[in-house]
Amino acid sequence: MLPDVRDCAADYGATAPELFGAAIPIRGIAGDQQAALIGQACFAPGMMKSTYGTGCFAVLNTGATANQIAPPPALHHCVSLGGETTYGP
């Protein structure tokens, strides 16, 4: 069973108080490639980011529609903010 998909800026809980002396709220989450899409300001459909490191990745913002092309690459759930979801191959 997979967890529910939530906004990137949702309430994800808090750290255990004994780790830092008090509970620290966790109010955001983003995966590696999705975080790079945000960091490179690819907010509008049609914008693409490319990163090179341990792998080479190109992620395209396709907007609110999860477009699947053939042959199928990995389809990303890029960003969810304010109840709006952005996808990209």
N, CA, C and O atoms as CSV, one atom per row, in Angstrom:
chain,resi,resn,atom,element,x,y,z
A,1,MET,N,N,0.848,-1.172,0.000
A,1,MET,CA,C,0.000,0.000,0.000
A,1,MET,C,C,0.894,1.235,0.000
A,1,MET,O,O,1.864,1.317,0.753
A,2,LEU,N,N,0.550,2.190,-0.855
A,2,LEU,CA,C,1.327,3.418,-0.958
A,2,LEU,C,C,0.668,4.529,-0.150
A,2,LEU,O,O,-0.544,4.506,0.065
A,3,PRO,N,N,1.455,5.496,0.296
A,3,PRO,CA,C,0.872,6.621,1.057
A,3,PRO,C,C,0.048,7.522,0.147
A,3,PRO,O,O,0.188,7.471,-1.075
A,4,ASP,N,N,-0.805,8.340,0.734
A,4,ASP,CA,C,-1.582,9.320,-0.012
A,4,ASP,C,C,-0.650,10.360,-0.621
A,4,ASP,O,O,0.378,10.704,-0.037
A,5,VAL,N,N,-1.017,10.855,-1.797
A,5,VAL,CA,C,-0.284,11.956,-2.411
A,5,VAL,C,C,-0.793,13.243,-1.783
A,5,VAL,O,O,-1.995,13.505,-1.774
A,6,ARG,N,N,0.131,14.047,-1.257
A,6,ARG,CA,C,-0.239,15.308,-0.611
A,6,ARG,C,C,0.549,16.447,-1.214
A,6,ARG,O,O,1.522,16.226,-1.935
A,7,ASP,N,N,0.131,17.672,-0.920
A,7,ASP,CA,C,0.870,18.859,-1.361
A,7,ASP,C,C,2.316,18.786,-0.883
A,7,ASP,O,O,2.604,18.226,0.175
A,8,CYS,N,N,3.209,19.353,-1.664
A,8,CYS,CA,C,4.616,19.426,-1.258
A,8,CYS,C,C,4.774,20.246,0.020
A,8,CYS,O,O,5.732,20.051,0.767
A,9,ALA,N,N,3.839,21.163,0.273
A,9,ALA,CA,C,3.893,22.024,1.454
A,9,ALA,C,C,2.870,21.602,2.500
A,9,ALA,O,O,2.347,22.448,3.225
A,10,ALA,N,N,2.575,20.306,2.588
A,10,ALA,CA,C,1.595,19.802,3.558
A,10,ALA,C,C,2.241,19.584,4.928
A,10,ALA,O,O,3.457,19.708,5.076
A,11,ASP,N,N,1.431,19.264,5.908
A,11,ASP,CA,C,1.907,18.937,7.254
A,11,ASP,C,C,2.274,17.458,7.271
A,11,ASP,O,O,1.398,16.596,7.190
A,12,TYR,N,N,3.562,17.165,7.376
A,12,TYR,CA,C,4.044,15.784,7.366
A,12,TYR,C,C,4.396,15.273,8.754
A,12,TYR,O,O,5.004,14.210,8.883
A,13,GLY,N,N,4.031,16.003,9.783
A,13,GLY,CA,C,4.308,15.569,11.146
A,13,GLY,C,C,5.405,16.395,11.780
A,13,GLY,O,O,5.569,17.577,11.477
A,14,ALA,N,N,6.157,15.755,12.668
A,14,ALA,CA,C,7.222,16.452,13.388
A,14,ALA,C,C,8.306,15.454,13.769
A,14,ALA,O,O,8.067,14.248,13.825
A,15,THR,N,N,9.494,15.971,14.029
A,15,THR,CA,C,10.580,15.111,14.493
A,15,THR,C,C,10.300,14.672,15.924
A,15,THR,O,O,9.495,15.280,16.629
A,16,ALA,N,N,10.960,13.632,16.330
A,16,ALA,CA,C,10.846,13.189,17.719
A,16,ALA,C,C,11.499,14.237,18.614
A,16,ALA,O,O,12.622,14.655,18.332
A,17,PRO,N,N,10.832,14.677,19.691
A,17,PRO,CA,C,11.371,15.737,20.556
A,17,PRO,C,C,12.761,15.434,21.118
A,17,PRO,O,O,13.556,16.349,21.329
A,18,GLU,N,N,13.055,14.167,21.358
A,18,GLU,CA,C,14.355,13.827,21.952
A,18,GLU,C,C,15.522,14.022,20.977
A,18,GLU,O,O,16.674,14.045,21.408
A,19,LEU,N,N,15.257,14.159,19.697
A,19,LEU,CA,C,16.332,14.354,18.727
A,19,LEU,C,C,16.951,15.743,18.800
A,19,LEU,O,O,18.170,15.883,18.697
A,20,PHE,N,N,16.119,16.781,18.976
A,20,PHE,CA,C,16.602,18.156,18.930
A,20,PHE,C,C,16.205,18.982,20.152
A,20,PHE,O,O,16.393,20.198,20.168
A,21,GLY,N,N,15.661,18.327,21.169
A,21,GLY,CA,C,15.251,19.049,22.368
A,21,GLY,C,C,13.814,19.525,22.310
A,21,GLY,O,O,13.255,19.907,23.338
A,22,ALA,N,N,13.212,19.512,21.156
A,22,ALA,CA,C,11.810,19.872,20.949
A,22,ALA,C,C,11.387,19.316,19.594
A,22,ALA,O,O,12.227,19.082,18.724
A,23,ALA,N,N,10.105,19.108,19.420
A,23,ALA,CA,C,9.603,18.635,18.135
A,23,ALA,C,C,9.724,19.749,17.094
A,23,ALA,O,O,9.343,20.892,17.351
A,24,ILE,N,N,10.255,19.410,15.921
A,24,ILE,CA,C,10.381,20.369,14.826
A,24,ILE,C,C,9.382,19.963,13.740
A,24,ILE,O,O,9.445,18.845,13.227
A,25,PRO,N,N,8.463,20.863,13.391
A,25,PRO,CA,C,7.467,20.518,12.368
A,25,PRO,C,C,8.113,20.258,10.994
A,25,PRO,O,O,9.057,20.943,10.600
A,26,ILE,N,N,7.594,19.276,10.293
A,26,ILE,CA,C,8.014,18.980,8.923
A,26,ILE,C,C,6.876,19.456,8.024
A,26,ILE,O,O,5.816,18.830,7.987
A,27,ARG,N,N,7.081,20.546,7.308
A,27,ARG,CA,C,6.012,21.191,6.538
A,27,ARG,C,C,6.278,21.196,5.038
A,27,ARG,O,O,5.627,21.934,4.299
A,28,GLY,N,N,7.216,20.392,4.586
A,28,GLY,CA,C,7.474,20.350,3.157
A,28,GLY,C,C,8.277,19.126,2.787
A,28,GLY,O,O,9.022,18.580,3.600
A,29,ILE,N,N,8.112,18.701,1.533
A,29,ILE,CA,C,8.832,17.535,1.046
A,29,ILE,C,C,8.953,17.631,-0.468
A,29,ILE,O,O,8.017,18.064,-1.140
A,30,ALA,N,N,10.086,17.234,-1.003
A,30,ALA,CA,C,10.284,17.179,-2.449
A,30,ALA,C,C,11.378,16.164,-2.739
A,30,ALA,O,O,12.410,16.138,-2.069
A,31,GLY,N,N,11.140,15.325,-3.747
A,31,GLY,CA,C,12.146,14.366,-4.174
A,31,GLY,C,C,13.278,15.069,-4.909
A,31,GLY,O,O,13.171,16.251,-5.236
A,32,ASP,N,N,14.340,14.358,-5.164
A,32,ASP,CA,C,15.546,14.926,-5.767
A,32,ASP,C,C,15.260,15.654,-7.077
A,32,ASP,O,O,15.548,16.846,-7.183
A,33,GLN,N,N,14.710,14.984,-8.063
A,33,GLN,CA,C,14.473,15.605,-9.370
A,33,GLN,C,C,13.354,16.640,-9.304
A,33,GLN,O,O,13.411,17.663,-9.987
A,34,GLN,N,N,12.344,16.379,-8.488
A,34,GLN,CA,C,11.259,17.347,-8.328
A,34,GLN,C,C,11.771,18.620,-7.659
A,34,GLN,O,O,11.369,19.722,-8.033
A,35,ALA,N,N,12.649,18.476,-6.679
A,35,ALA,CA,C,13.232,19.639,-6.014
A,35,ALA,C,C,14.074,20.450,-7.001
A,35,ALA,O,O,14.079,21.679,-6.943
A,36,ALA,N,N,14.785,19.774,-7.904
A,36,ALA,CA,C,15.583,20.477,-8.909
A,36,ALA,C,C,14.676,21.247,-9.865
A,36,ALA,O,O,15.031,22.342,-10.301
A,37,LEU,N,N,13.508,20.689,-10.196
A,37,LEU,CA,C,12.560,21.387,-11.064
A,37,LEU,C,C,12.101,22.685,-10.405
A,37,LEU,O,O,11.995,23.716,-11.070
A,38,ILE,N,N,11.830,22.637,-9.103
A,38,ILE,CA,C,11.441,23.838,-8.350
A,38,ILE,C,C,12.633,24.796,-8.265
A,38,ILE,O,O,12.488,25.994,-8.508
A,39,GLY,N,N,13.804,24.266,-7.920
A,39,GLY,CA,C,14.995,25.093,-7.744
A,39,GLY,C,C,15.420,25.816,-9.008
A,39,GLY,O,O,16.005,26.897,-8.938
A,40,GLN,N,N,15.131,25.228,-10.171
A,40,GLN,CA,C,15.488,25.864,-11.432
A,40,GLN,C,C,14.314,26.659,-12.010
A,40,GLN,O,O,14.326,27.040,-13.180
A,41,ALA,N,N,13.286,26.906,-11.160
A,41,ALA,CA,C,12.146,27.778,-11.484
A,41,ALA,C,C,11.374,27.353,-12.722
A,41,ALA,O,O,10.950,28.199,-13.509
A,42,CYS,N,N,11.189,26.051,-12.901
A,42,CYS,CA,C,10.412,25.531,-14.033
A,42,CYS,C,C,8.948,25.416,-13.616
A,42,CYS,O,O,8.419,24.312,-13.489
A,43,PHE,N,N,8.306,26.544,-13.408
A,43,PHE,CA,C,6.941,26.572,-12.889
A,43,PHE,C,C,5.866,26.504,-13.966
A,43,PHE,O,O,4.740,26.101,-13.674
A,44,ALA,N,N,6.177,26.883,-15.196
A,44,ALA,CA,C,5.174,26.935,-16.259
A,44,ALA,C,C,5.271,25.704,-17.159
A,44,ALA,O,O,6.367,25.189,-17.381
A,45,PRO,N,N,4.135,25.225,-17.679
A,45,PRO,CA,C,4.167,24.111,-18.629
A,45,PRO,C,C,5.091,24.432,-19.801
A,45,PRO,O,O,5.098,25.551,-20.315
A,46,GLY,N,N,5.865,23.440,-20.211
A,46,GLY,CA,C,6.815,23.618,-21.305
A,46,GLY,C,C,8.228,23.895,-20.839
A,46,GLY,O,O,9.168,23.788,-21.626
A,47,MET,N,N,8.397,24.252,-19.568
A,47,MET,CA,C,9.741,24.514,-19.045
A,47,MET,C,C,10.388,23.185,-18.660
A,47,MET,O,O,9.724,22.288,-18.142
A,48,MET,N,N,11.687,23.069,-18.919
A,48,MET,CA,C,12.403,21.818,-18.663
A,48,MET,C,C,13.697,22.107,-17.921
A,48,MET,O,O,14.331,23.142,-18.129
A,49,LYS,N,N,14.078,21.185,-17.059
A,49,LYS,CA,C,15.363,21.291,-16.381
A,49,LYS,C,C,16.173,20.050,-16.719
A,49,LYS,O,O,15.624,18.978,-16.971
A,50,SER,N,N,17.463,20.215,-16.720
A,50,SER,CA,C,18.369,19.112,-16.986
A,50,SER,C,C,19.463,19.145,-15.937
A,50,SER,O,O,20.066,20.190,-15.695
A,51,THR,N,N,19.721,18.004,-15.314
A,51,THR,CA,C,20.778,17.926,-14.304
A,51,THR,C,C,21.692,16.744,-14.626
A,51,THR,O,O,21.264,15.738,-15.192
A,52,TYR,N,N,22.951,16.893,-14.252
A,52,TYR,CA,C,23.953,15.863,-14.502
A,52,TYR,C,C,24.709,15.612,-13.215
A,52,TYR,O,O,25.225,16.544,-12.598
A,53,GLY,N,N,24.775,14.379,-12.818
A,53,GLY,CA,C,25.472,14.009,-11.589
A,53,GLY,C,C,25.714,12.520,-11.633
A,53,GLY,O,O,26.416,12.031,-12.518
A,54,THR,N,N,25.140,11.789,-10.688
A,54,THR,CA,C,25.255,10.330,-10.725
A,54,THR,C,C,24.414,9.754,-11.852
A,54,THR,O,O,24.559,8.584,-12.207
A,55,GLY,N,N,23.530,10.580,-12.418
A,55,GLY,CA,C,22.723,10.218,-13.581
A,55,GLY,C,C,22.429,11.477,-14.361
A,55,GLY,O,O,22.691,12.584,-13.890
A,56,CYS,N,N,21.885,11.314,-15.552
A,56,CYS,CA,C,21.486,12.466,-16.364
A,56,CYS,C,C,19.967,12.493,-16.410
A,56,CYS,O,O,19.341,11.499,-16.779
A,57,PHE,N,N,19.370,13.616,-16.040
A,57,PHE,CA,C,17.924,13.705,-15.961
A,57,PHE,C,C,17.426,14.949,-16.677
A,57,PHE,O,O,18.000,16.029,-16.541
A,58,ALA,N,N,16.358,14.787,-17.437
A,58,ALA,CA,C,15.652,15.914,-18.050
A,58,ALA,C,C,14.198,15.755,-17.634
A,58,ALA,O,O,13.572,14.742,-17.946
A,59,VAL,N,N,13.657,16.738,-16.938
A,59,VAL,CA,C,12.272,16.689,-16.481
A,59,VAL,C,C,11.539,17.885,-17.082
A,59,VAL,O,O,11.973,19.028,-16.939
A,60,LEU,N,N,10.426,17.609,-17.755
A,60,LEU,CA,C,9.625,18.614,-18.433
A,60,LEU,C,C,8.338,18.852,-17.652
A,60,LEU,O,O,7.645,17.900,-17.295
A,61,ASN,N,N,8.017,20.106,-17.386
A,61,ASN,CA,C,6.759,20.470,-16.730
A,61,ASN,C,C,5.670,20.429,-17.799
A,61,ASN,O,O,5.680,21.240,-18.725
A,62,THR,N,N,4.721,19.480,-17.675
A,62,THR,CA,C,3.620,19.368,-18.639
A,62,THR,C,C,2.338,19.988,-18.096
A,62,THR,O,O,1.286,19.881,-18.726
A,63,GLY,N,N,2.412,20.630,-16.940
A,63,GLY,CA,C,1.238,21.288,-16.373
A,63,GLY,C,C,0.346,20.331,-15.606
A,63,GLY,O,O,0.821,19.356,-15.024
A,64,ALA,N,N,-0.946,20.615,-15.608
A,64,ALA,CA,C,-1.908,19.858,-14.799
A,64,ALA,C,C,-2.320,18.539,-15.439
A,64,ALA,O,O,-3.079,17.781,-14.836
A,65,THR,N,N,-1.838,18.244,-16.647
A,65,THR,CA,C,-2.197,17.009,-17.335
A,65,THR,C,C,-1.027,16.042,-17.301
A,65,THR,O,O,0.099,16.400,-17.644
A,66,ALA,N,N,-1.303,14.807,-16.882
A,66,ALA,CA,C,-0.271,13.778,-16.870
A,66,ALA,C,C,-0.173,13.192,-18.274
A,66,ALA,O,O,-0.835,12.199,-18.577
A,67,ASN,N,N,0.643,13.796,-19.130
A,67,ASN,CA,C,0.796,13.350,-20.518
A,67,ASN,C,C,1.737,12.164,-20.576
A,67,ASN,O,O,2.835,12.215,-20.023
A,68,GLN,N,N,1.323,11.111,-21.232
A,68,GLN,CA,C,2.169,9.937,-21.415
A,68,GLN,C,C,2.548,9.858,-22.887
A,68,GLN,O,O,1.669,9.875,-23.749
A,69,ILE,N,N,3.832,9.773,-23.188
A,69,ILE,CA,C,4.279,9.667,-24.563
A,69,ILE,C,C,4.845,8.275,-24.797
A,69,ILE,O,O,5.156,7.568,-23.839
A,70,ALA,N,N,4.983,7.872,-26.045
A,70,ALA,CA,C,5.499,6.540,-26.365
A,70,ALA,C,C,6.849,6.699,-27.051
A,70,ALA,O,O,6.991,7.621,-27.854
A,71,PRO,N,N,7.851,5.861,-26.788
A,71,PRO,CA,C,7.815,4.861,-25.723
A,71,PRO,C,C,7.799,5.538,-24.358
A,71,PRO,O,O,8.395,6.602,-24.189
A,72,PRO,N,N,7.125,4.934,-23.386
A,72,PRO,CA,C,6.920,5.645,-22.113
A,72,PRO,C,C,8.181,5.830,-21.281
A,72,PRO,O,O,8.812,4.854,-20.875
A,73,PRO,N,N,8.547,7.079,-21.029
A,73,PRO,CA,C,9.581,7.344,-20.023
A,73,PRO,C,C,8.922,7.313,-18.642
A,73,PRO,O,O,7.725,7.051,-18.522
A,74,ALA,N,N,9.697,7.578,-17.631
A,74,ALA,CA,C,9.125,7.663,-16.282
A,74,ALA,C,C,8.227,8.890,-16.206
A,74,ALA,O,O,8.648,9.984,-16.580
A,75,LEU,N,N,7.003,8.726,-15.732
A,75,LEU,CA,C,6.082,9.851,-15.554
A,75,LEU,C,C,6.216,10.349,-14.129
A,75,LEU,O,O,6.055,9.574,-13.187
A,76,HIS,N,N,6.508,11.628,-13.956
A,76,HIS,CA,C,6.733,12.214,-12.642
A,76,HIS,C,C,5.513,12.971,-12.144
A,76,HIS,O,O,4.837,13.659,-12.910
A,77,HIS,N,N,5.247,12.839,-10.882
A,77,HIS,CA,C,4.351,13.759,-10.173
A,77,HIS,C,C,5.317,14.811,-9.667
A,77,HIS,O,O,5.973,14.615,-8.643
A,78,CYS,N,N,5.410,15.934,-10.381
A,78,CYS,CA,C,6.474,16.906,-10.105
A,78,CYS,C,C,6.253,17.704,-8.835
A,78,CYS,O,O,7.078,17.664,-7.922
A,79,VAL,N,N,5.140,18.434,-8.771
A,79,VAL,CA,C,4.910,19.336,-7.648
A,79,VAL,C,C,3.419,19.406,-7.354
A,79,VAL,O,O,2.596,19.438,-8.270
A,80,SER,N,N,3.079,19.430,-6.077
A,80,SER,CA,C,1.704,19.720,-5.662
A,80,SER,C,C,1.766,20.854,-4.656
A,80,SER,O,O,2.330,20.710,-3.572
A,81,LEU,N,N,1.178,21.984,-5.027
A,81,LEU,CA,C,1.134,23.139,-4.134
A,81,LEU,C,C,-0.238,23.776,-4.232
A,81,LEU,O,O,-0.751,23.983,-5.332
A,82,GLY,N,N,-0.826,24.085,-3.108
A,82,GLY,CA,C,-2.127,24.742,-3.087
A,82,GLY,C,C,-3.212,23.925,-3.748
A,82,GLY,O,O,-4.152,24.487,-4.310
A,83,GLY,N,N,-3.103,22.612,-3.692
A,83,GLY,CA,C,-4.108,21.736,-4.279
A,83,GLY,C,C,-3.966,21.543,-5.783
A,83,GLY,O,O,-4.772,20.826,-6.377
A,84,GLU,N,N,-2.969,22.156,-6.421
A,84,GLU,CA,C,-2.747,22.006,-7.850
A,84,GLU,C,C,-1.522,21.111,-8.072
A,84,GLU,O,O,-0.465,21.320,-7.479
A,85,THR,N,N,-1.694,20.107,-8.942
A,85,THR,CA,C,-0.628,19.154,-9.206
A,85,THR,C,C,-0.038,19.406,-10.581
A,85,THR,O,O,-0.767,19.671,-11.537
A,86,THR,N,N,1.290,19.323,-10.680
A,86,THR,CA,C,2.016,19.483,-11.931
A,86,THR,C,C,2.716,18.168,-12.242
A,86,THR,O,O,3.302,17.542,-11.359
A,87,TYR,N,N,2.649,17.756,-13.505
A,87,TYR,CA,C,3.250,16.502,-13.933
A,87,TYR,C,C,4.337,16.759,-14.957
A,87,TYR,O,O,4.464,17.865,-15.483
A,88,GLY,N,N,5.120,15.728,-15.236
A,88,GLY,CA,C,6.123,15.789,-16.292
A,88,GLY,C,C,6.683,14.412,-16.572
A,88,GLY,O,O,6.754,13.574,-15.673
A,89,PRO,N,N,7.087,14.167,-17.829
A,89,PRO,CA,C,7.687,12.870,-18.157
A,89,PRO,C,C,9.115,12.824,-17.676
A,89,PRO,O,O,9.795,11.814,-17.857
